[in-house]
Amino acid sequence: MREAATLANFAGGIVCGYVGIVPIDRNELAEHVLQNHRTHNGNPF
């Protein structure tokens, strides 16, 4: 459940960068999660 909430928060952050209703790509979500992981040197979950 915690992982789902974390992914939803990442997805919400990505969507806020767009105008209108926009589906996000799985690869884009994965890149943001990995970027956060690299930046903070920890588990994003």
N, C-alpha and C positions, 0 to 999 in steps of 0.2 A: 504494500500500500504506500509506503514511504517513497519508493522509487517512482510510482505512478504520479504522485503529487509533485515530485521534483521535476519529472519530465514535463508535466503540465505547466509548471512555472516557467521552465525554459521556453516552451512553446508559446506561452502567453507573452513573454518578453520579445520573442521574435516577431510575433503578429503585430505587436504595438508599433513596430517600425514600418508598417505598411499602411496604406490607406484603403479602407473598405474591408470587405470580407475576403480573406485570402487564405487558401490552404497552404500549409507549409510542407516542404519536402522532407522526407525522412533523413536524407543526407545532410540537409541544412541543420536539422535538429541535432544530429549526431556531431556535426562539426562544432556547434556551440557548446555542447556538453564537454567534448574533448578539449576545446579551447579553455573552458573554465577549469577543467581538471589540471591542465598544464600550468595555468596561471596561478592556481592556488596550491599546487603540489599535494592534492588530497583527493579523496573520494567525493565526487559530486553528489553522491547519495548520502 
